[in-house]
């Protein structure tokens, strides 16, 4: 008996070559985007995480969109429907973390934003002394350098403690043990 080639039956759900299926735009229309104040944005960001911020318009942006801008956005959305959108490439777990580690090891600047650190220093100074309210810029830079050095070494030692405990997750008990062994922080 002669051998014949059997072809598999194709399912109907596969798309035909040459036919493009229109996909809806992933961003909501401008009218359905919420308009919130900065305080509301911050609260939602803290409570829900940063995924909410991608759909958000600030009040001045939402209220002052002209007709021309709305028409341009509608035209863009019409063009987006015609061509298929590529999904962003999904990274394997840990890839982004390793990328961030390499990035921060290469940089020599501050990890903590200068304005936030300055605000914190002034706040702590205000709690301890009412007379001292001025700082030299060099003093703030030196203080931030020392604080970041302390924190980086504390996290390094804490990570070594976590690895010693056969874990990859850094926990509070690792930081406590690192502080106790290193003799940093409060005396035990």
Phi, psi and omega per residue, in radians:
X1 nan 2.379 -3.090
X2 -1.369 2.546 3.116
X3 -1.472 2.372 3.118
X4 -2.117 2.707 3.139
X5 -1.595 2.196 3.112
X6 -1.809 2.289 3.104
X7 -1.729 2.464 3.135
X8 -1.243 2.530 3.104
X9 -1.277 2.306 -3.131
X10 -1.514 2.474 3.094
X11 -1.369 2.716 -3.107
X12 -1.294 -0.331 -3.053
X13 -1.338 -0.293 3.140
X14 -1.199 2.505 -3.106
X15 -1.414 2.542 -3.129
X16 -1.334 2.481 3.083
X17 -1.154 2.374 3.140
X18 1.653 -0.394 3.099
X19 -1.617 2.289 3.111
X20 -1.886 2.292 3.115
X21 -1.629 2.125 3.125
X22 -1.202 2.347 3.114
X23 -1.962 2.477 3.108
X24 -1.225 2.640 3.118
X25 -1.155 2.490 -3.112
X26 -1.344 -0.378 -3.133
X27 -1.587 2.430 -3.128
X28 -1.243 2.764 3.106
X29 -1.108 2.698 -3.046
X30 -1.028 -0.484 -3.088
X31 -1.246 -0.472 -3.088
X32 -1.598 -0.013 -3.139
X33 -1.358 2.244 -3.103
X34 -1.211 2.591 3.091
X35 -1.977 2.001 -3.043
X36 -2.257 2.815 3.057
X37 -1.407 2.953 -3.123
X38 -1.118 -0.619 3.105
X39 -1.108 -0.747 3.118
X40 -1.119 -0.712 3.126
X41 -1.064 -0.781 -3.122
X42 -1.109 -0.762 3.139
X43 -1.102 -0.758 3.135
X44 -1.155 -0.664 3.118
X45 -1.086 -0.765 -3.128
X46 -1.190 -0.716 -3.065
X47 -1.371 -0.694 -3.011
X48 -1.861 -0.233 -3.074
X49 1.683 3.132 -2.997
X50 -1.450 -0.105 -3.095
X51 -1.152 -0.449 -3.132
X52 -1.195 -0.522 -3.012
X53 -1.216 -0.309 -3.124
X54 -1.188 -0.497 -3.118
X55 -1.658 0.112 -2.890
X56 -1.700 2.462 2.984
X57 -2.100 2.429 3.058
X58 -1.244 2.734 -3.053
X59 -0.981 -0.715 -3.106
X60 -1.198 -0.520 3.099
X61 -1.263 -0.733 -3.069
X62 -1.247 -0.641 -3.049
X63 -1.402 -0.530 -2.978
X64 -1.856 0.376 3.072
X65 -1.273 2.132 3.140
X66 -1.352 2.973 -3.132
X67 -1.143 -0.637 3.141
X68 -1.111 -0.746 3.140
X69 -1.136 -0.694 3.110
X70 -1.119 -0.711 3.121
X71 -1.144 -0.688 3.110
X72 -1.109 -0.712 3.121
X73 -1.129 -0.690 3.112
X74 -1.111 -0.723 3.109
X75 -1.084 -0.743 3.124
X76 -1.076 -0.712 -3.134
X77 -1.155 -0.641 3.108
X78 -1.110 -0.751 3.132
X79 -1.171 -0.596 -3.134
X80 -1.164 -0.561 -3.108
X81 -1.169 -0.602 -3.059
X82 -1.136 -0.687 -3.088
X83 -1.879 2.513 -3.116
X84 -1.209 2.466 3.133
X85 -1.591 2.458 3.065
X86 -1.467 2.425 3.057
X87 -1.309 2.519 3.056
X88 -1.124 2.489 -3.067
X89 -1.161 2.249 -3.081
X90 -1.496 2.216 3.138
X91 -1.520 2.620 3.078
X92 -1.233 2.691 -3.138
X93 -1.045 2.308 3.120
X94 1.675 -0.317 -3.108
X95 -1.150 -0.789 3.140
X96 -1.132 -0.686 3.136
X97 -1.087 -0.772 3.124
X98 -1.130 -0.639 3.105
X99 -1.110 -0.750 3.120
X100 -1.143 -0.678 3.115
X101 -1.055 -0.825 3.130
X102 -1.082 -0.692 -3.134
X103 -1.104 -0.853 -3.078
X104 -1.261 -0.422 3.055
X105 -1.273 -0.512 3.128
X106 -1.363 -0.560 -3.049
X107 -1.350 2.656 3.116
X108 -2.022 -0.047 -3.125
X109 -1.364 -3.076 3.139
X110 -1.310 2.545 3.076
X111 -1.510 -0.705 3.106
X112 -1.459 2.318 3.094
X113 -1.041 2.414 -3.038
X114 -1.088 -0.726 -3.099
X115 -1.124 -0.708 3.123
X116 -1.154 -0.730 -3.135
X117 -1.156 -0.720 3.123
X118 -1.082 -0.751 3.113
X119 -1.066 -0.725 3.131
X120 -1.139 -0.742 3.129
X121 -1.086 -0.769 3.138
X122 -1.143 -0.625 3.117
X123 -1.150 -0.795 3.128
X124 -1.156 -0.700 3.109
X125 -1.063 -0.721 3.140
X126 -1.101 -0.601 3.136
X127 -1.208 -0.619 -3.049
X128 -1.604 -0.543 -3.081
X129 -2.587 2.231 3.114
X130 -1.426 -0.433 -3.084
X131 -1.331 -0.654 -3.088
X132 -1.489 1.959 3.113
X133 -2.371 0.105 -3.134
X134 -2.151 2.459 3.115
X135 -2.247 2.469 2.987
X136 -1.344 2.625 -3.122
X137 -1.079 -0.689 -3.139
X138 -1.148 -0.619 3.111
X139 -1.138 -0.725 3.105
X140 -1.146 -0.697 3.125
X141 -1.121 -0.765 3.130
X142 -1.111 -0.727 3.133
X143 -1.133 -0.716 3.127
X144 -1.182 -0.679 3.099
X145 -1.044 -0.803 -3.136
X146 -1.149 -0.719 -3.123
X147 -1.134 -0.759 3.138
X148 -1.185 -0.654 3.087
X149 -1.077 -0.770 3.117
X150 -1.044 -0.822 -3.090
X151 -1.175 -0.720 -3.131
X152 -1.092 -0.774 3.136
X153 -1.202 -0.600 3.087
X154 -1.123 -0.751 3.115
X155 -1.193 -0.620 3.072
X156 -1.058 -0.870 -3.132
X157 -1.132 -0.674 3.097
X158 -1.103 -0.660 3.117
X159 -1.183 -0.646 3.065
X160 -1.098 -0.683 3.096
X161 -1.128 -0.692 3.128
X162 -1.152 -0.730 3.118
X163 -1.142 -0.661 3.100
X164 -1.091 -0.586 3.116
X165 -1.468 0.180 3.119
X166 1.075 0.731 3.074
X167 -2.238 2.744 3.025
X168 -1.904 -0.142 -3.136
X169 -1.632 2.218 3.106
X170 -1.391 2.213 -3.120
X171 -2.083 2.948 -3.129
X172 -1.065 -0.661 -3.116
X173 -1.141 -0.504 3.073
X174 -1.187 -0.752 3.120
X175 -1.157 -0.684 3.101
X176 -1.090 -0.758 3.131
X177 -1.148 -0.706 3.129
X178 -1.113 -0.718 3.102
X179 -1.141 -0.682 -3.091
X180 -1.219 -0.766 -3.135
X181 -1.214 -0.724 -3.100
X182 -1.323 -0.206 -3.139
X183 1.266 0.423 3.139
X184 -1.750 2.750 3.075
X185 1.395 -2.530 -3.089
X186 -1.223 2.481 3.078
X187 -1.222 2.530 -3.091
X188 -1.726 nan nan
